[in-house]
Amino acid sequence: FLFQQLIMSSSGVNAANLLHLYDRPTEPVFMPKGTNNAIFEVPEDYLVDRYKSLGASDLFNRFGGDGERISVKRIDLPDLSIPLQLARRDNFTLFLPQHRRCASRLIEIFMGMRNLEDFISATVYCRDRLNPYLFIYALSVAILHRPDTRNLQIPSLCEVFPEKYMDGAVFSQAREEANIVPDGQRTPIEIPRDYTASDLDIEHRVAYFREDLGINLHHWHWHLVYPFDGPENIVRKDRRGELFYYMHQQIMARYNFERLCNSLARTKRFLNWHEPIEEAYFPKLDNLVASRIWPPRFANTKLSDINREMDQIRYDIQDLQRWRDRLYAAIHSGIIMNDQGQSVELSETRGIDILGNMVEASIISPNRNLYGDIHNLGHFAISLCHDPDGRNLESFGVMGDPTTAMRDPIFYRWHAFVDDLFQEHKNTLPRYTTQQLDYPGVRITSVEVTTQGQPKNRLSTFWQQSDVDFSRGLDFSPRGSVLARFTHLQHAPFAYKIQVENTGGNKMGTVRIFIAPKFDERGSPWLLRDQKHLFVELDKFVVNLKGRNNTIDRLSTQSSVTIPFERTFRSLENRPADNTPGSEPFNFCGCGWPDHMLIAKGTPDGFPCTLFVMISNFDDDKVDQPGGAGQPGCTDAASYCGLRDSLFPDRRSMGFPFDRQPRSGVDTLQQFLTPNMFVKDVAIQFSNRTVRPQQSGTGTSSQGN
């Protein structure tokens, strides 16, 4: 039995039955779901009007077969008047206030169900009536936050709505395969690596990063764990505003790193909202729920004021400019005005968290009326530049949906502007002194990185192909697995060896490991004020320093930033059984940067990088968790995702020691160093070969491209 099959309520209701609701999201609940062909036997008044005349018992007998039958209890039905405002076949986005209200109300309904049995009944009733995108989002947030379901492993969104992640041409092939070839004999459908553009577009050089399934799934899952609207007890998490800043800042650092590996300049901030957007983007994605393609954006399109009656939204580009100016004024004065008319200081410790909530305009923003909704409505204005007044009845583009936004080059230009807001605040803070940075008695004497089959201090990257089962999202098709094979960047596992000299007794420290490009676009050495924005966090962990000489060994797979490949992609049926490694709760565990994208692509000659290692004083880092909370169940991606029901496990500012301007007189990284820090030159060498999946015991194959 799988782990989730063991999660039962005291009344014997199986919480895992909820997971059937992710199967074929537009098919009715009385059609078979899952590997056991389960159907929900619902009271007749739960059927939508179209099916009531067909009779419940006839439908159950026609479609039920010999599969499992799940009886659904009749309850007092919730008021769905707000969620029903979004039509069943429309697209859905959290960036649109009307859709956000629908989602927030639906989450409240699901969270308010008294027990598991009522929760299952309410979700089954809602599923065939509501927009599938809205329903799956609200269901996922509720499962992640309800005490009686929080240990369920929700499926990856690329299984449920594969059309948001892969070439639309795949789906006709998939239906042909499912209809003609028996389950067990089907071959994976290969998704080309280059299907959205050609190399005539220089931005396409980094499409493998922007369109990576794992990266886009990370962005979706992070927003599930940290929703910005909904019941306040779900939204108000420790340092969630600062996490919004830091997670996106690290995405920008990682993307700029990738650009430099591909001979592209760093991302240009999108500052002038009246000039044309030079980058085009043609997503080649289908919207299977709405039976539409995602609209493209042509080169040199301009933003316009938004006035869309069908979306109940109207705002001007000038509104975005006013909000921007008020945010900058608050940052430079160091004080914001809350909605009670009181002044609140943007302090050294809390300022970035307050500012993060203001910029994202979460419901805990101190004053949404004054500081607006700049992040979300900026996304939305860009996503509607092709039809700002709705005259062509077109939906928003990929920038309008958190699950697809990272595919578009303009996402990074927009977030370069957003990060600039945060850096403006960081520039007002006191510089770290050598006393704050140093750890007396601790000196790092050497650092080396080893990769099997490579010289020391050389990291190795290549292409790898992997399969993902997307049959869960193939509505009204024959049952059984249908695999898509996609090509992604991968790196060989590596290990750190850190030698530390310790004087003055045993002590504890936090090891902080970052990597950055060694040179800028022109091949010149960096000034630290610029290089600090490109340091990508690779790992952070606590060590005990005993005696004088210490050797610290650490594997790349233990990173505090990433989650394993299997946790990003593996379908529920293949997940580990209970009490085996990897069967921990999936919610916060499902949030994290994909392990296969930890390291940038590099170059064939070996891209020169700077590896930075620091050991800080654990007494200044440690966080006392409230109520004597024990070790949380999932800690492997805490750097971006925090810990469930716990405080963020590091008291320092996120990104420390690179989150502020260097102290006076320090221009370079070498001048910045204290004895508890060490830098090492490393190179990332890319090999243009593709490692294919194992074929029924024949092992892994590899070929050059």
N, C-alpha and C positions, 0 to 999 in steps of 0.2 A: 504494500500500500504506500501511496505517496504521503509525504508529510501533511499536505493539506487535507487529505481524506481522514486524518485523525483529529482534526479540529472540530469538535462537536460541542454543542451547547448542552446545558444541564437537562434540557428537555429532549435530547437525542437528535436535534436538528443538525444536519451536516452543513457546516459553513462552506465547504468546498462546492456545494451546489451552485453558489453564486458565480463560480468561474465558468459555468456553462453559458452564462449570459454574455460572455465575451465571444462566444462561438457564432460566426456568421451573423453579424450584428443587424442586418436588415431582414433576416428570416424570422417568422413568428416563433414564439416560445414553444408552440406545440410541434415544431419540427425537430428531428433528432439533433442532439448536440453531444460533442465529445466522443471519445473512443468507445464509450459504452452506449452510444445512441440514446441518451437520456432525453425524455420530453417532460415538460412541466404540465401536470394535470391541474388546470386552473378552473375556478368557478366560472360558470357561463358568462356572468356579467364582467369578467376580466377580459374577455375577447373583445377585440375592436369591432365596431359596428359591421364592417365588411364581412366578418367571419361568423357573427352570431347566427345568421340565418342558416349556416351550414351545420349547426349543431355541434356542441362540444364533444359529445361521446363519439360521433362519427369522425370528427377530426382526429381525436386521440387514437381511434382504432386504425384509421387510414395511415397515419404517420408514425404511430408508436411502435409497431412491429413487436419484436421481442426485446426491445431495449428497456433500460431502467425507467420507471415512472416516478416522478417527483411530485408528491401531493402538495398543493399550495393552499394555505389557510386563508379564509376570507377575513378581511379586516375592514375597519372603517377607512374608506379610501381617502388619500390625501388630496388637497386642493392643488391641482396642477395648472391653474389658470396662468401663472407667470411663466413656468417652463414651456407651456404650450404656445407662447407667443412666437417661439422660433419654429418655423415650419419644418416638417419631418425631412424634407429633401433639400433644405438649405445647407450652406456651409456654416461652420461655427467657429468663432474665435473669442479668446479671452480678452483681446485688445479692444473689443467693441463693448461699450458700457451696457447696452441692452442685453447682449448675450451674457455678459458678466452677471447681471441681475438674475437671469434665468438660471445660470449655473449655481449662483450663491443660494437661491431659494431651493433648488433641488438638493444641494448638499445639506441644507438645513433639514429638509424633509427626511432624508436618509439617516442623518445623524440623530434625528429626534425619535426614531423608532425604538420602542421600549425594549425589545429583545430581538434575538437573531431571527426567530420565526417571522415576526412582523417585518423585519428588514427585508428578508427574502421575498415576502409577499408583496411589499411595496415596490421593490425593484422589478419583480416579474410583471406587475401591473403597468409600471411606467415604460417598460422596455419597448413594447410594440406601439406605443402612442407618441413617444418623444423622438426628437432628433437623435440619431444614433451617436453622432460625435459628442453632443451635449451629454447624453446618457452615460456613455463610457467614461467621460471625464469625471462627472459627478460621482459615479459608482466607484471609480478608482480612488478618488480623494476620500470618500467615505470608508472604503475598505481599509485604506492605510491608516485611518485615524480612529475607527471604532474599536473599543477594547475587545469585542467578541470576534473581530475578523482581522485584526492587525497583523496576524502571523500568516495570513494567506499569501501565496506567491502569485501576484497578478501577472498575467501574460504581458510580454513586450508588445508595444503598440504596433510594431512592424508586422506582427502576426495578425492583429485584429483589423488594422487599416493599412494593408501593405501599399495601397496606392499613394500614400503620403511619402513613401520612401523609395519607390523603384519605378523604372521606366514603364509608362502606360502600355507599351507594346507587349509587355510580358503577359498581360491578363488574357488576351485572346488565345495565346499559346497555352496558357495554364488551363483554360477551360477545355481546349481540345485534348490536352494530355489527360485531364481528369475524366473526360467522357469516354475516351477510347482505350486508354492503357490501364490495365488493372492495377490496383494499389499493390505496391511491392515491386512492380516492374518499371515504375516511372523514373525517368532520368531528370536531373536538375535542369532548369531553364536558365541559361547563362545571361546575365545582365552585362552588356558591354561596359567597359570602364569609361569610355568616352561616348556618352549619348546625349548630352545637353548642348555641346558645342565642339568646335574644332580648335586647333592651336592657332588659327588665324586670330582668335581672341586671346590676348596674352593673359587675361584673368583666368582662362581655362586651365592654365598651368597648375593652379591650386584647387581645381574642382574636386580632386580626390579627397581633399580635406573637407571642403564645404559640404559635399554631398555624402560624406561617410555615414553609413547607417548608425554606427555606434555613437558618433558625436551628436547626431540629431536626436537619437533616443535619450542620450544623457540630458539634453536641454529639456525635452518633454518631461522626463522623470523628475528632474530638479523642480520644475514648476508644479508637479503633483505634490511633492513633499513640502514645498513652500508656496502654496497658493496665495495670491494677493487679495482675494475676496472670498467671503464665506463666513462661517461662524468665527467670532473673534478668538476663541480658544484654539482654533486650528491655525489661524493666521499668525497669532502673536507667539512666535518662537524666539528663543534666545539668539540675539544678534542676526536676525533674518535680513535686516536691511544691509548690514555689513557683508553678509554672505552674498546678497544680490550684487553688491559692488565687486567683491573679490572674485567670485566665480566668473563673472563676465570680464573682469580685468585679466584673469588668467587665460580666458579664451582669446582675448586680443593679443596677449603676449605670445601665445602658442601659434596663432595665425600669422603674426608678423615674422616669427621665427621661420615658419614654413615658407613665407614669401621670400625671405632672404636666401633660403636654400634654392629657390627657383629663379634667382636673379631678378626679383621684383622689389620695388621700393616698399617701405612700410606703408600701411594703410593711410590714406589721406582722409582727415576728418571731414564729415559732411556738415559744414558750418553755414554756408550760404544757401538758404532754402528757396531762393528765387532763381538760382542758376540751374541749368539742365543737369540731370544725372547722366554722366557720360557712359556708365556701365549699363549694358543691356543684360537681361536674363530671360532665358526661355526654358522653363522648368521641365517640360515634357512629362508632366504628371497628369493623371486623370483623377477626377473626383467621382468615385463610383457611387457614392450616396446621392449626389446631385446630378449625376450623369453629365458632367461638364468637364472640360479640361481646365487646368489652372491657367489663368491668363498670363501672357508674357509681359515684359516691359521692354520697349524698344530703346535703343540708344538715344541719349539726349532728351529724354522725357522730362517735363517740368512738373513740380508739385503744384497743386491748385487747392483753393479753399474747398472744404468738404461740405456738401449739402445733399444728403441722401435720405429722402423721406422714408424709403422702405427699411432703412436701418435705424430710423429715429435718431439721426445724428447730424449735427451741423456745427462746424467750427472752422475758423480761418487760420491760415499760416501765421497771421499776426498774433493769434492766441498762443501758439507755440513760442513765438518770440517774446511775448510778455512773460510767460512762465519761466523761460530761460533767464531773462533779465532779473526777475525776482529771485531766482535761485542763486545767481551770481551775487546779487546784492546781499542776500542772507549769508552767503559764504564769506564775503569780504568783511561784513560787519561782525561775523561770528555769532549772530543771534537770529533765530527765526521767531515768527509770531504764530502761536497756536490758535486754534479756532475759538478759544476763550478770550482772545486778546492779550494773552500773557506772553512775555518774552521767555524763550528757552535758549540756553547757551548751546552752541555746537562745540562741545567740550572735546578735550584731547582724547578721552576714552569713549564717549558716547556719540560724538558728533557724526562720525561716518555712518553709524547705524541709523540715526535719525534721518540723515540725508538720503541714505539708500531707500528708506521707506517713502520719503517725499518724491524722489525721482521715479520710483516704480509706481507711485500713487497707490500703495496698498491701503486697505481700510484703516490701518493704524498710522497713516500719514497724519502729522499733527494738524495740517490745514490744507485740505484738498481744494477748497474754494480759492485760496490765495495762490498756492504753488502749482495747482493744476495737475495735469495727467500727461506730462511731456513725453515720457518714455513710450507709453502705450499708444497714444494718439499720433506720435511721430511715426511709429511702426505703421499705423493704420493709414496715415496720409500717403506714405510711400507706397503702400500696397494697393491704393486706389488711384494712383496717378493716371491710369488708363481710362477711368470712368468715374471722376470725382462727384458728379451729380446724378449718377445712376441712369442717365438717359438711354444707355445701351443695355441696361439690366444685367450688367456684368458683376460678378463677385470679386472679392479682393484677391490680390496675388499672394505669393508664398510669404512675403514679409508680414502678412496679416495673421499668421498662425504660428504659435510657438513651436509646433511640431515640424514646420517646414522652413522657418525663417532663416536658419543658419545656412541654407543652400545658396542664398542670394549674396553676391558681392556687396550689395549696399547694406546688408546687415552689419558688416564690419566697419563700414564708413560711419554708419549711424552710431554704433557702439563706441567708435573712437571718439565721437563727440560726447557721448554719455560719460565715458571714462574720463574725459577731460574735465567735466564738472567735478567729479570726485577728486581728481588730482589737484584741482584748484583749491579744494578744501585741505587736502593733505599738505599743500605747499604753505599753508598758514600755520601749521603745527610746529612746535619746537623741534629742532634737529635732535637726533639721538646723540648723546654724549658718549665718549669712550667708556665712561663708567657704566652706562646702560648697555653697551654692547659687549664689553669684556666679561670674562668669567675668570676671576683671579685663581691661579693654581691650575688652570686647564690650558694646555697647549697642544694643538693638532700638529703632529710632526710630519705626517705623510698621508696622501690619499691616492688610491689607484682603483681603476675600474677594469674588470676582466670580463671578456666575452669569449666563450669557447670557440677555438679555431681562429681567433683574431689576435693581433699584437695588443699589448697592454694599452689601456686608455683609448681604445677604438670601439665604437658602437657600430652595429651592423643592422641595416634595414633592407627590406625587399618587399615585393608584392606577395600577397597570399590570397587564395580563394577560399571562401567559406560558404556553407549552405544554410539557408534559413527556410523553415517550413511556413508557408503563408496560406495554407489551406483554410485556416480559421477565418480568413477574410474573404474567401471565395463563396459568396452567397449563392444559393440556388444552383449548386454544382454537385456532382457525385462526391461521396465522402472519400477520405484517405489523404495521405500526405501529398503535397505538391511543393517541391523545393525550388527555390531561386538560388542561383550561385552568383555571388558578387565578389569583386576583387577589391582588396583594401590594403593599405600600408601595414606592415608588421615589422617588429624588431626582434632580433635574437635576445633571449634573456641574458641579463648581465648581473654582476655582483660588485658591491663596493667593499673595499678594505680600508679602514680608517685607523691610523695609529695615533694614540693620544697619550700624552705625558701628563700625569696628574700628581700634584703635590698638595700637601695639607689635608690628608685624610680622605676617606671614602665620601663620594658625593654623587648626586644625580644630575643629569643634564638632558636637554632636548636637542637632538641632532636635527639640523635643518639643511636639506640638500636642494640646491637650485642649479639650473643650467641656462646659459644665454649664449647667443652668437658672440664670437670674439671680435668681429669687425662689423662696421656698418656697411651700407650699400656701396660706398665708394672704396671699400677695402681699408678704411682708416680705423685706428683704435678708437674706442668709444670714450666719451666723457661719461662719468658715472650717472650724471643727472639724466642722460638719455638711456644708457644701458639698463638702468634699474627697472625700466618699464618692460624689458624683454626677459627678465629672469622668470623662468617657468619653474614652479615648485615640483620637484620629483618625489620628495618623501619628507616625512617628519615623524620622529619616534623618540621615546624616552630610553635612556641608558643609565646603568649603574657603573660608575667609575670606581674601581677598586685598586688599591695599591698604586705603584708608580706608573707602570707601563700597561696600557690597555690596547687590545686589538678589537675593533668593531667590525663584524662581518654582516652584510645585509644584502638580500636578494632584491632585484628590481620588482619581482612579483609581489613583494610585501609592501609596495608603495601605499602611502596614506591618501593618495589622490585617486587611484584607479580601482575599478572592479574587474574581476576576471572575465575573459571573453564569454565563458559559458553563461555567466549571470546576465550579460547583455543580450545574448541571442538565443540561448537554448530554450526550446519549447517546454511547456509544463510537463508533458508526458516523459521527457528525458531528464527531468530534474532529479537530484539525489533523493533517496528515501530518508525517512526520519532517522535521527541519531547517526548519520553518516556525515563526513566532512562536506560542508557546503549546504547543509539543510537549514541554515539559520533563517530567521524571518527575512522576507525579501524586500520589505518596504524601503527602509533606509539603505539596505544592502543593494537594492536595485538602482540606487542613486550613486553615480560616480562616473568619472572620466573613463572611457573604454581603455583597457590595458593596451590594446594593439596600437593606440595613438599616443602613448606616453612620450615617444621620441619622435622628433621631426625627421623628415625624409633624408636630409643630408644631401651629399653629392657623390658622384662616382670617385672623385679624387679624395674625399674625406673632408667634410665641412668643418672648419675650425670653430671650436666652442670653448667656453669657460665653465668649468664645473666649480661650484662654490659650496663649501661645507662649513657649517658653523655649529658649535655646541654652546647653547645658552644655559643660564642658571635655572634649574628646574624650580627653585624657590620663587622665582619671578614669573614662571610660566604656569604653575599648577593651578588648577581650578578645583575648589571644594564643591563636589556635587551635592545638591540639597537632599535632606532626608537620608543621608548615608547611602545614596544609590549605589548599587553594585556595578560591576562591569557591564556596560550596555551590550546588547546582543550583536550589534554590528558596528565595527569600528574601522573597516578597511578603506573607506573613502571619506573619512571625517573632515579632511581639509576643505572640500567643497560642499559637503552635505551635512556636517555636524553630526550629532548623536541623537537618537530618538529619546524623548522624555528627559533629556539631560542638557546641561549647559555646554557651550562649545568648549572643547577640551584643551584650550590654550588661551591663557589670559592676555597674551601679547596681541597687538594689532595683527589682523590677517595680512600676510605678505611681509611681516617683519623679517629681516631688517631693511627691506628695500621699499617700504611703503611711504617713506618720507625723503625729503631732500637731504643729501649728505651734509655733515657738519662743515662749518666754515674752514676753508683752506684745503678741502678734499675735492679733487677734480677727477681722480681715477679710482678704479677698484683697488689697486695696490695700496693707495694712500688710505683707503677706507678700512683696511684690515686691522684687526686686533689679534693677539696671539691665539685666541680660541676659534679663529677662522683660518681657512686654507683654500687656495684656488689651484686648480689643475687644468692644464690644457688637455682637451679630449677632442676626438674627431668623430663625426658620424659619416660612415661610408655607405652609400646606397648601391645595391646590386640590382640591375634591371632584369630580375628573373622572377618567375611566378611559381610559388609553391602551391600545388593542387591538393584538394582534400584526399584523404585516404580512400582507396577504392577496395571495398570488401577484402581487407586483409593484405592488399598488395603494397601497403605502405604509402608514404608521401612521395609524390613525384614533383619534379621541378623542371622548368624549361625557361630559356631566355626569351625575351620579347624582341 
